[in-house]
Amino acid sequence: MTRISVGIVGCGAIGMEICMAIDRDKFADRALDLNMELKWLIDAHPERIDQLCELLRRKPALTRTDSSDLAAILDAVDLVIECASQDAVREYLLPALGAGKDVMIMSVGALICDPGLYEEIERLAKERGGKVYIPSGAIAGLDGLKSGAIGGIQSVHLTTRKPPRGFAGNEYVQAAGIKLDGLQEERTLFIGPARAALAHFPENVNVAASLSLAGIGPEATKVQIVADPGAKENQHEIEVRGEFGQLLVRVRNFPSKSNPRTSYLAALSAIATLKRISYPIKVGT
């Protein structure tokens, strides 16, 4: 079977885990059998690229800090993975889809917050034949939500609860005058539709975008965001009501060691998606 060549945009917490999985073809001493090869890395911070390359057994042939010569290096890969930012989805993945490449999107909030981006991605994928992969991220239950949506969904509610440090530096929180340091009891930071939640908390609630795309859209999907000083993990509670009945899911994630804003499960979800791409048997909806 032909090896799948991969290019990665973003060398942060998730990008590092993905690169390590491809490079070692295993995770936590468990074989992955991905049959993939890392061809290039892009990150705006060259020190991140250097730090990551030090950990890799087989260093990629190309590294870049911007998209200036993207068209030239796209020929070297079959799959482009974005794990950098919402802006990176448009900058890197639209050209990749235009070149007929498959793509994976981690900053899925861009598909909601960037007007017309989802439609443009859908058009290019259909015209050029590329596939678009969106991992489940830090939640469970998307398979049930997608199945329920076929019969009809009445409501989707997401409550995201994280330690206060997970919201450090958030502009919306600062503008609201909410003090996170020394918080003694839980504090609701936001209640509203998923579209607004993604605009105000782009680094914290990508799961709201995934729920919106799988279910009833970003306006009808309701989100509550809570800073909880008693929380040791990042927690997502999902309630779905539809013609099928009721779906209740609670996920308590350990935060990434290198980035408390990111749940460790999000990185594992990306790696599981790579395994699904390369493995002939597909399990789940």
N, C-alpha and C positions, 0 to 999 in steps of 0.2 A: 504494500500500500504506500502511495506517495506521501512523503512527509509534508505537513502543513507548515508553511513559512509564516512567521508572525512578526508584526511590528507593534510596538507599544508606545502610547503617548501618556506620559505621567509616571514618575518614579517614586511616588509617595508610598503610603502604607499598603494600599491595594496593589499598585503596580509592582512593588517589590515582591509581594507574595506570589503574584502571577508569574513573574520572571523566574523566581526560584523554582516554582513548580514545573515550568517548562524546561528549565535548565537541568534539574535533577530527575525529572520524570517520576517524581514521587513526592508525597507529602506526609509528614509525621511517620516516616518509615513505611508508608503504604504505597505500593506501586500504582501509578496512574495510567500508564500505557497510552499517553497522549499522542505519540508520534508527531511531535511538533518541534520546530526549531526557531529560536529567537534570532531574527535578522537585524532589527534595529530598534533603538531607543530614542525617544524625544522627550526632553524636559527643559523648561525655561531656566532651570537652575543646574548649571554644569556640575556643581559639587554633588548633587543627588545622583547624577549619572555615574560619577566616579565612585561614590560610595557603594552603589549597587553593583557596578562591574567588579569591584573587589570581592564580592560574594559569589560571583558566577564562575562556574567551571569552564564554560565556553562563552567567552565574551562576544557580543554581537559585532558584526563587521562594521556597522555604521552607528554613529550617535550624532544627534543634532540638538540644537537649543531653540529652533523655531521651524516654521513651515516653509521657508523660502525655497527649498529644493524638493518639496514633497512629491511633485509629479515624477521626478526622476527615481526616487527610492521606492515608490509604490510598486514598480515593476518587480521588486525583489520579494514581495509578500503576497500571501493569499488572504490573510486575515489581519485587520487593524483593530487594536483594542484601545479604547479611550478610558483612562482612569485619571484624568487631570482636572477638568472643570467643565461647567456648562458651556462656556465659550469655545472650548476645544472641540465640542461635538460638531459645531458648524465648520470650524476652521479646518479640521482634519478629516472628519468622517464623510462630509459631502464630497470632497475630491476622491476619497477612497471608493465610495459607492459609484461615483461617476466613472471610475476606472474599472468597474466590475468586480471590486473586491468585497469580501464579506467583512462585516464590522461587528464589534461588541461595544455596547454603551453602558458605562457605569454611572455617569452623571445624567441619569434618565430624566431628571427635573428639567433639563433643557428642552425636552420634547413638549413640555407644558408651558414653560416660561418664554421661550423664543417663538414669537408668532410666525406661523407658516413652516417652521422647521420640520415638524412631524410629517406634514404633507409633502414636503420636498424630499425627505428621506424615503417616504413610501414610493414616490414617483420614480426616483432614481433606482431604487431596489427593483422595481418592476421592469423598468426599461433596460437596465444593465445586467439583471440577473443575480445581483448580490443578495446575500442574506443578512438580516439585522437581528442580532442576539441581544436580549435584555435579561440579564440574570435576575433572580428573585430578590437578591440583596439580603438585607438583614431581617426579613420576615418569612413566615410560612403561610400557606393557605391560598396562594395564587391559583393553584390548580383547581381548588374548589370554587373560587370566585369566578374563574373563567368558565367552568362548567355551569355554575348557577346563572351566569349572564345569558346563556343560551335560552334558558327558560324564563328569565326576567328577574331583575334585582330591584328591590324597593329602596334600600338604604345601605350605605357603607360608612362606618365610623372608625377612625383610627385615633388612638391615644398614644402619644409617644412620651415616654418618661425617661429622663436622663439625669445624671449628676450635674450640678451647676457648672462644673469645669467644662462640660461638653458644649456649653453655649458661650464660652469665653470669647470676647471680641466681636460678638454678633451685633451688627449695627442697629437692627430693629430693637433689640433689648436695651442697648445703650440709649437710643432715642426716646424710648419709653421711660427712661429714668429708673429702670429696674436694677437694683444692686444684687449681684450674685454672690459676692464675697461675704462670708459670714451668714449666709441664709440659714435660718433655723428650722423652717418648715417648708413644705412643698409650695411652689408658686406656679400658677398657670400663666404661661407667657403668651399664649395665642389660642384663640378658638375661631374657626372659620373654614371656608372652603379650601380644598387642597391647592388650588392655583395660588391663592394668597400665601398659604403656608410655605409653598416652594419658593415664592419670591422673597419672603422674609428670612427663611431658614434654609438656604440652598445646600448647606453642608450637613444638615441634620435630618432632613425628611425626604430623601430620595424615595423612600418606601411609599410615600404618598403619591408620587408620580406613577410608580408601578401599579399600585392599587387602582388609580384613576384609569390607566390605559387598559387594565384587565377587566374593569368593571363598568361604572356608570359615568365616568368622566370627571374632570377636575373641579367642576362647580358643584356637582351633587355629592361628591365624596367629602365628608366632613372630618376635620382634623382638630385635635386638641394637643397642645405641646406643653409639657410640665417639667420644670426644674425641681428635682427632689434631692435635698441634701442627704436623705437616708438611703438613696438608691446606690447600690454597688455595681449594678449593671445597667446597660441601655435596654429599655423595655418597650415593646410595641404590643398594644392590645387592639385586635381587629374584631369588629362585629358586623356581620353581613346578614341582611334579611332579604329573602326572595321567595319565589314560588316554590323553590326546593325545600325551604325551611329556614333554619338559622345556623350560621357558622360563627363560632367563637374561637379565636386564636390568641394565645399569649406567648410571646417570645421574650426571654430574658437573655440578652447578649452580653458577653464580655466585650468591653471596648478594646480596640486595637492598642497594642502596647506602644506603638509609635505615633498614634493619633487618636486621642480620646473622643474626637467627634465621629470617628468611624467605628462601626461594629465589626468585630472579628468575623462574624458570619458573612458579612458582605464579601470579604475576600474569598472565603470558602465557597460562596455561591458562584463567584466568577470562575474558580477552578473547576467546580462541578459542571459548569456550562461548557468549559473546554473539553471535559471528559465526555459530555453528551455529544458535542460536535464530532469527536473522533471515534466514538464507540458506535457500533452498528445497531445495538438494541436500545431503544428509547423507552424509558419508563416514566409514566406520569402524563398528565394532560398537557 
